[in-house]
Amino acid sequence: MNNEQLNVLSLFSGIGAFEEALKNLGVNYNLINYCEFVDYIAKSYSLIHKVSLDKNLGDINNVDETKLENFDLMTYGFPCQSFSVQGKRLGFKDPDKGNLFMESMRIAKYKKPKFMIAENVKGLLSHDKGETFKIILKTLDEIGYNNYYKIFRSCDFDIPHARERIFIISIRKDIDNGLFKLPDGKLTNKTLKDIIEFNSKRKLPKESIRKYMNNNYFKVTYKSDMNTHKLFDGCEEGYFKNNFSGNRIYSIDGTSPTLTTKNDTIYYEINGHLTQRERFKLQGFNPDYADLLINNGISKSKLDLMTGNSITVNVVQTILEELLTKFNYIQ
């Protein structure tokens, strides 16, 4: 590890996947500030990363960029709901969340960090027929950055989780040495069996689907290209009208479908849902964080929301290792 300190500003911090990755890599980093609007998420971040709540900037709209300390790396997983195919896809027209990318750029333009990394849903690429992504790249280019982007799958980085997200890595033009390359992954041979804690107490499926947890109903079994094994889809088979993840049954012999903000996916062999510890594992975090937060008054449903919205640590760890090695923060 290089002794040079990496100063970091964390925006839209969530539970801090970027920071967890930096810790795992042994990077000598200093958190300038983090920025989390929701109180219980800020509390969770501070508990996990052992930093004071005073480090939290709160609402990004109220951040005064002229008063921030200098930093080398800015991370900004700006809210994805405006661009997700699961949402209304209002994009920059979303009155609540659509401007948050531009708020990030306001800070970046003034502070000019060496590096920035953004994460979002893969639907960002196709939103408004690609026009939204063009605006993002143009904005980054105009404030002085070369940009590298790619859709990464969590299951290609040693985590049995079929999550796809786009990452944008921006390097300031005056320091870009041309050595950074977007890393590749390889489909893991791990399955959910490797993360399941079999003796755990877990939430049972809702009553309306319990009768279908029977091999007789497994008519649409298939294996996806990410090794996700779906055994039953109540909507496709005509048993339910709502195409809701809680009306499907999966096998732990494959990877998990993408975690959502609700713990509603059902797994046949364990006759129920994942625990909060298991959800932390599927995002690459230490599962003991789940116990830490619950013991400090954070509800299980809030843990589900935070893990569902988080970034997979293994993916950002691989990206950061490639980037920081090329710029001598890791040797």
N, C-alpha and C positions, 0 to 999 in steps of 0.2 A: 504494500500500500504506500502511496506517495504521502508525504507529510503535508502537502499543500491542502489547505482547507477549502472545501466546497461550500459556499454560502447558498442557501436554498430558500426560496419563497414558494409556499404551497398554497395554491388557490383551489377552491371547491374541494377541500381536503378529504371529506368523508372520514374514513377510518385510517387513511394514510398509507396506501399501498406503495407509493413511491418511497416514502420514508422507511417502510419496512424493508424494501428492496435495498436501499442504501445501507441500512444496518446489516443486512445479510452479507453484503459485499465487503463490509469492513471499511467503507469510505469514511474518511475524516470530514464529516459534514456538520455544518452549523445551521440550525433552523432560524432564519431571520424572523419570520412570522408564518402562521397558517391562517387560513381564511375559511370559516365555516359559519353559515348563516343560522343553522338550526342548533338550539342550545344543547339538546341531549346528544347530538352527534359531536359537537365541540367537546362536551364532557368526555365522551367515549374516546375521542382522539387523544385528549390530554392524558387520560388514564393509560391508554395503550402505549403511548410514546413518552410518557413521563415528563411532560412539559406543562408549564403553567398555563392556565386559561387566559392569563394576561397576554399571551402570544397571539391570541385569536383576534383577527381584524374584523370579524363579523360580516356585515353586509358589504360585498365588494363595491356596490354603488357608492358607498360612503368612504372608500379608501382614498386617502390623499397620497398620491404617488410621490409628491415632492418631499414627504416626510419619511419615506421608507429608507432603510439602510440599503447599501449596495448588495447585490446578490449575483451569483454566477448562473444558477439554474432556476427556472420558473416552471413549475408543473401546474397544469390547469385542465383537469377533466371536467370541462364545463358541462352543465346539465344537458342531458340527451333527449329529454321528452319532446322537445320541439322538432326534432329531426327523426325520431324513431318511427318505424312503420307501424308500431303499436299505438302511436298517439295521433294527434290531429295534424301533425306535420306543418305547423304554422311557421317554423323556422325563425328567421329574423323578425317576422311580423308578430311573434308571440309577445304579448305585452308584458309578461312577467319574466320570461327566461330568454327571449330571443336576442336581447342586447348583451348578454353576459360574455359572449366571445369578444365583443367590441370593448367591453369594460376591461377585459384581460389585456387587450391590445393597447388601451390607454396607458396602462401601467408599463407594459413592455416597451412602448415607444419612448417613454420618458427615461426608463432605467436601463434599457439596452443590455439585458443579461447575455452571457455567452451562449447559453443553450435554453431552449424551451421544449417541453414535451406535453402534447395534448392527447387526450383519449376521448373517444366518442363511439356511438353506435355506428355500425357499418352503413346504415341508412343515410348517414351524413353525405356519403359519396353520391347518392342518387337523388337526394332531396332537390326538388324544383328542377328536375332534369339536369342535375349536375351544376346548376348555376350557383347554389349556395357554397359548394366546395371551391368553385373558382374564385368567389369573393374572398373566402378564407385564405387561399394561397396567394392571391393578389395582395391582400392586406399585409400578410407576413413578408412578402417580397418587398413591398414598398417601404416597410420600416426597417429593412436591412438584413433579411434572413434567407439563407438557402434552406429548402424544405425537402424532407424525405418522408414518405408515408406508405403505409401498408396495412392491410387487414391481417391481424394476428388471431390465431385460435388458441385458446388456453390448453386444449388437449394436445397441442404440439409441443408443450413445454412442461411435460412430466406431471400434469394435473388431469385427472379424468373428468373434464368439464368442457362441454361443447359450447363454449362461449366465443363469439366472434366480435372483435372490436377494432376500430381503426385507430392507429397512432400516427401522430404527426410530430416528427422530430425536426426542430428548427435550430440551425447553427448560424451564428452571426457571420455575415459574409467576410468581414475583415480578418476573421480567425479560422475560417473553414479550410482545413488542410487537405480535404479531398480523400481522407483515409476512412471516414465512417461509411460503413455498409450496413444496410438493414439485415439483421440476423434472420436465419432460417430456423425452423423447428422440425420436429419429426413426431408423427403420431405416437403418443405414449402407449405402452402395452399395459399400463395400469388400468384398473377398473374401479368402480365404486367399492368393490369388496376390500380394496386396499385402504380406504378411508373410513369405512363403516366401523363404529364401535358397537359391537353386537350385543353387549350387555346393557346398553343404554335404554332408559325409558323413553318412549317416543309417542308422538301424537298419532292416533289412529285415523284412518280415512273416514270421511264423512259417511253417514249411514247410507245415502243414496247410491254409493258406488261399491259398498262392501260385497254385495252379492256377485259383482262382476270380477272379483279377485279369485277367479277360478279358471283353470286351463281351458275349460269349455268355451270361454268367451274370447280367447286369444286368437282372433281371426285375422288381425292386420299386422301381426308381428313383422317387424323389419329391422334391419341394421343400417344405420346411416353411415355416411363417409367419415363421420367423427366417432364411430363405434358406439352410438347411442342405440340402445335396444328398446323400442317401444313395443309393448305386448298388447296393449288395448287402447283404443281411442273411441270413447263412448259417442262422440259426435259423428265420426266417420261411419260408425256401425249403426247409427240411427237410434241409439238409446237416449241421447241427450240432444237438446237443441243448441246449447251453448258450447262453443268451441273454447273451452276453459281448461287450463292445464290440470285442474283438480278432477277432471273427468277422463284422465288418461292414467295408464299404469305402465311403469318402466321396470326394467330388470337391473339389478346391481351387477350383473355380469358384463355390463358395458359402461360407457361414460354417462355422466349426469347431463340432462338437458340444461340449458342456460338457467342459472338461478334467477328467480324473479324476486320482487320485494315482498312477496308472500310465500310462506312455506307450504305450498299446496301440492307439490308433485309427490306422487305415490309410487312406492317401490314394492314389488310383489314379494320378494324373498324375505323382507323384513316387516311385511304387513303394515306399512305405515310410511311416515315422512322422515326426512333427515332431522337430526338434532341440530341445535345451534352450533355445537362444537364441530360437527361434520360440515356444516356450511362454511365455517371459517376455514377449515382444511381445504375445501374446494376453491377457495380464493387464495390459497397459498399462505395463509396466516397461521400462527400458533393457535391451536384450538383452546388453549388455556385463557386466551383473551375473552372467550365467551363467558367463562366462569367469572373472570375478573369483572366484567361489565354487569352481569346479573347480580353479583354480590354487592355491587355499588348502585343498585336500584334501577338499572336499565332493563326494561321488559323484553321478553323473548320476541315479541312482535316487532319491537324496534330493532333488535339485533337482526331479525330477518330482513327488514328494510335496508339496513346498512350493508349487510353482506350482499344483498341482491343488487345494490347500487355500486358496489365496490369494483375496483380493478384487480385483476389477478396478479398477485405479486410476482409469480414466476416469469410472466411475460415482461413486465417492466424491468425486472432484475436483469434479464437477458439483454434488453435494449440498453439499459444503463451501463452494463458491463462493457458492451461493445463501444459505446460512446465515450465513456470515461477512460477506458484503456487507451483509446486513440488520442486523448488529450492529457494523458499522463497523471490522471487522478488515481488510477489503479495501475500497479505494475506487476 
